[in-house]
Amino acid sequence: MRAADLDAVVAIENVIYTHPWTRGNFVDSLAAGSHCWVLEYNGVIAGYAVVNAGAGEAHLLNLSIGAPWQRRGWGRALLLYVFDFINKNSLNVLFLEVRVSNAGARALYAQMGLREIGVRRNYYPAPVGREDAIVLEYKP
Ligand SMILES: CC(C)(COP(=O)(O)OP(=O)(O)OC[C@H]1O[C@@H](n2cnc3c(N)ncnc32)[C@H](O)[C@@H]1OP(=O)(O)O)[C@@H](O)C(=O)NCCC(=O)NCCS
């Protein structure tokens, strides 16, 4: 992901999330040295992922596939790319959070062998009040 990709990334983000990351969140991630990737199909950005890595651990901060491209196996493919990154860099564990209500993402993570290890109460803003996050881990 580069600065020039951010129009496409933010356009996807604004459609698929009730509480999207802002352009500034992506700018900050790029500037901070987070690992930010886009998934391209025929030269069009169809998805992206953002990972922080350090001290032997990785944190998946964002995994997204644009609405027109969902349920084609690309979320799984992007997650496999992240797993590959974890393995190549000899990281010990990947953590991520997901909304309790996000049945699609939770199904993907379960299918890919991530383990639900805890709950962060009221972690996310929600249309009404707050929503819990499930914490997941993947160990290579
Ligand atoms: C969650 C997300 C990344 C999945 O990517 P995707 O490309 O749509 O999913 P895939 O086609 O790779 O699906 C792989 C498997 O995950 C499960 N899955 C994915 N989306 C699902 C849904 N909406 N409902 C139920 N199961 C789902 C299925 O088991 C699926 O396998 P199948 O299609 O053979 O049944 C994508 O839908 C997305 O970006 N959603 C909005 C943003 C989001 O929720 N991101 C995750 C935040 S933690």
The ligand as an SDF file (V2000), in Angstrom:
LIG
                    3D

 48 50  0  0  0  0  0  0  0  0999 V2000
  -14.4400  -10.7130    6.3820 C   0  0  0  0  0  0  0  0  0  0  0  0
  -13.8280  -10.5940    4.9700 C   0  0  0  0  0  0  0  0  0  0  0  0
  -12.3880  -10.1080    5.0700 C   0  0  0  0  0  0  0  0  0  0  0  0
  -13.8600  -11.9890    4.3270 C   0  0  0  0  0  0  0  0  0  0  0  0
  -13.3150  -11.8880    3.0250 O   0  0  0  0  0  0  0  0  0  0  0  0
  -14.0610  -12.5890    1.7860 P   0  0  0  0  0  0  0  0  0  0  0  0
  -13.1610  -12.4980    0.6180 O   0  0  0  0  0  0  0  0  0  0  0  0
  -15.4220  -12.0080    1.6600 O   0  0  0  0  0  0  0  0  0  0  0  0
  -14.1940  -14.0820    2.3070 O   0  0  0  0  0  0  0  0  0  0  0  0
  -13.7530  -15.4430    1.5710 P   0  0  0  0  0  0  0  0  0  0  0  0
  -14.4770  -15.5380    0.2740 O   0  0  0  0  0  0  0  0  0  0  0  0
  -12.2840  -15.5510    1.5550 O   0  0  0  0  0  0  0  0  0  0  0  0
  -14.4050  -16.4780    2.5910 O   0  0  0  0  0  0  0  0  0  0  0  0
  -13.6880  -17.5450    3.1430 C   0  0  0  0  0  0  0  0  0  0  0  0
  -14.6020  -18.2620    4.1210 C   0  0  0  0  0  0  0  0  0  0  0  0
  -14.9340  -17.3950    5.2160 O   0  0  0  0  0  0  0  0  0  0  0  0
  -16.3080  -17.5980    5.6020 C   0  0  0  0  0  0  0  0  0  0  0  0
  -17.0550  -16.3720    5.2880 N   0  0  0  0  0  0  0  0  0  0  0  0
  -16.5880  -15.2570    4.6970 C   0  0  0  0  0  0  0  0  0  0  0  0
  -17.5570  -14.3130    4.6360 N   0  0  0  0  0  0  0  0  0  0  0  0
  -18.6610  -14.8630    5.1830 C   0  0  0  0  0  0  0  0  0  0  0  0
  -19.9820  -14.3850    5.4190 C   0  0  0  0  0  0  0  0  0  0  0  0
  -20.3660  -13.1580    5.0620 N   0  0  0  0  0  0  0  0  0  0  0  0
  -20.8460  -15.2190    6.0300 N   0  0  0  0  0  0  0  0  0  0  0  0
  -20.4820  -16.4540    6.4160 C   0  0  0  0  0  0  0  0  0  0  0  0
  -19.2480  -16.9870    6.2090 N   0  0  0  0  0  0  0  0  0  0  0  0
  -18.3470  -16.1900    5.6150 C   0  0  0  0  0  0  0  0  0  0  0  0
  -16.8070  -18.7580    4.7810 C   0  0  0  0  0  0  0  0  0  0  0  0
  -16.5090  -19.9330    5.5080 O   0  0  0  0  0  0  0  0  0  0  0  0
  -15.9400  -18.6470    3.5430 C   0  0  0  0  0  0  0  0  0  0  0  0
  -15.8050  -19.8460    2.8640 O   0  0  0  0  0  0  0  0  0  0  0  0
  -16.8900  -20.2360    1.7240 P   0  0  0  0  0  0  0  0  0  0  0  0
  -17.1360  -19.0290    0.8750 O   0  0  0  0  0  0  0  0  0  0  0  0
  -16.2100  -21.3680    1.0190 O   0  0  0  0  0  0  0  0  0  0  0  0
  -18.1150  -20.6400    2.4760 O   0  0  0  0  0  0  0  0  0  0  0  0
  -14.6720   -9.6350    4.0760 C   0  0  0  0  0  0  0  0  0  0  0  0
  -15.9790  -10.1390    3.9650 O   0  0  0  0  0  0  0  0  0  0  0  0
  -14.7090   -8.2140    4.5540 C   0  0  0  0  0  0  0  0  0  0  0  0
  -13.8160   -7.4320    4.2540 O   0  0  0  0  0  0  0  0  0  0  0  0
  -15.7660   -7.8700    5.3190 N   0  0  0  0  0  0  0  0  0  0  0  0
  -15.9490   -6.5130    5.7970 C   0  0  0  0  0  0  0  0  0  0  0  0
  -14.8110   -6.0580    6.6870 C   0  0  0  0  0  0  0  0  0  0  0  0
  -14.5420   -7.0100    7.8220 C   0  0  0  0  0  0  0  0  0  0  0  0
  -15.4460   -7.4610    8.4960 O   0  0  0  0  0  0  0  0  0  0  0  0
  -13.2410   -7.2860    8.0320 N   0  0  0  0  0  0  0  0  0  0  0  0
  -12.7830   -8.1180    9.1230 C   0  0  0  0  0  0  0  0  0  0  0  0
  -12.6840   -7.3070   10.3590 C   0  0  0  0  0  0  0  0  0  0  0  0
  -11.9790   -8.2650   11.6980 S   0  0  0  0  0  0  0  0  0  0  0  0
  1  2  1  0
  2  3  1  0
  2  4  1  0
  2 36  1  0
  4  5  1  0
  5  6  1  0
  6  7  2  0
  6  8  1  0
  6  9  1  0
  9 10  1  0
 10 11  2  0
 10 12  1  0
 10 13  1  0
 13 14  1  0
 14 15  1  0
 15 16  1  0
 15 30  1  0
 16 17  1  0
 17 18  1  0
 17 28  1  0
 18 19  1  0
 18 27  1  0
 19 20  2  0
 20 21  1  0
 21 22  1  0
 21 27  2  0
 22 23  1  0
 22 24  2  0
 24 25  1  0
 25 26  2  0
 26 27  1  0
 28 29  1  0
 28 30  1  0
 30 31  1  0
 31 32  1  0
 32 33  2  0
 32 34  1  0
 32 35  1  0
 36 37  1  0
 36 38  1  0
 38 39  2  0
 38 40  1  0
 40 41  1  0
 41 42  1  0
 42 43  1  0
 43 44  2  0
 43 45  1  0
 45 46  1  0
 46 47  1  0
 47 48  1  0
M  END
$$$$
